[in-house]
Amino acid sequence: MIITIEMSHYPLVEIYEGPIITLIKKLKGVEGLSVYTNAMSTYVQGEFDLAMYHITETLKEVYADGIPSSTVMKIIPRKLPIERGWMEF
């Protein structure tokens, strides 16, 4: 099953860009996942097990850095047309 995940990662520190970029780069490095970003969130698409495994492992690494943070995710069990950063109706 293909899933689309919208995720936003919020490091709770003054200089927050680094941890976000690290998270995105790690996910972009996974073969079989499509990762798109915009100014507000990151979208990940792929097979359910592959996507969930790599998001879990990546978040473990990011959280292990000790930077307090929050991650919000929405998961939809289908492929959405998010390549351009928006959907047309």
C-alpha positions as CSV (number, residue, x, y, z in Angstrom):
1,M,0.0,0.0,0.0
2,I,1.3,3.4,-0.9
3,I,1.0,6.1,1.7
4,T,1.4,9.9,1.8
5,I,2.7,11.4,5.0
6,E,2.7,15.1,5.8
7,M,5.1,15.8,8.6
8,S,6.3,18.9,10.4
9,H,9.2,18.8,12.8
10,Y,9.5,21.6,15.4
11,P,12.8,21.8,17.3
12,L,12.1,23.8,20.5
13,V,15.3,25.8,20.3
14,E,16.1,29.3,19.0
15,I,18.2,28.0,16.1
16,Y,15.9,25.4,14.7
17,E,16.8,25.1,11.0
18,G,19.7,22.6,11.3
19,P,17.7,19.7,12.9
20,I,14.9,20.2,10.4
21,I,17.3,20.1,7.4
22,T,19.0,17.0,8.9
23,L,15.7,15.2,9.1
24,I,14.8,16.0,5.6
25,K,18.2,15.1,4.1
26,K,18.1,11.7,5.9
27,L,14.7,10.9,4.5
28,K,15.6,12.1,1.0
29,G,18.5,9.6,1.1
30,V,16.2,6.6,1.3
31,E,15.7,4.8,-2.0
32,G,12.1,4.1,-2.6
33,L,10.8,7.2,-0.8
34,S,9.7,10.4,-2.5
35,V,10.3,13.4,-0.4
36,Y,8.9,16.9,-1.2
37,T,9.2,20.0,1.0
38,N,7.6,23.4,1.1
39,A,7.8,26.3,3.5
40,M,5.5,24.6,6.0
41,S,6.0,20.9,5.9
42,T,7.6,17.8,4.3
43,Y,5.7,15.1,2.4
44,V,6.9,11.5,2.2
45,Q,5.5,9.0,-0.2
46,G,6.2,5.3,-0.5
47,E,5.2,1.8,0.5
48,F,3.7,1.7,4.0
49,D,6.3,-0.5,5.7
50,L,9.3,1.2,4.0
51,A,8.1,4.7,4.8
52,M,7.1,4.0,8.4
53,Y,10.4,2.1,9.1
54,H,12.6,4.9,7.9
55,I,10.6,7.7,9.5
56,T,10.8,5.8,12.8
57,E,14.5,5.2,12.5
58,T,15.2,8.8,11.4
59,L,13.2,10.2,14.3
60,K,15.0,8.0,16.7
61,E,18.3,9.5,15.5
62,V,17.0,13.0,15.6
63,Y,15.5,12.7,19.1
64,A,18.8,11.0,20.3
65,D,20.6,14.3,19.6
66,G,18.9,15.6,22.8
67,I,17.3,18.7,21.2
68,P,13.8,19.1,22.6
69,S,11.3,18.9,19.7
70,S,7.9,17.9,18.5
71,T,6.9,16.1,15.3
72,V,3.4,16.2,13.9
73,M,2.4,13.7,11.1
74,K,-0.7,13.1,9.1
75,I,-0.9,9.7,7.2
76,I,-3.2,9.1,4.3
77,P,-3.3,5.5,2.8
78,R,-3.0,6.5,-0.9
79,K,-0.8,8.4,-3.2
80,L,-1.7,12.1,-3.4
81,P,-0.5,14.5,-6.1
82,I,1.9,16.5,-4.0
83,E,4.8,16.9,-6.3
84,R,4.2,20.6,-7.0
85,G,3.4,21.4,-3.3
86,W,-0.3,21.7,-3.7
87,M,-3.4,19.9,-5.0
88,E,-5.7,21.1,-7.8
89,F,-9.4,20.4,-7.7
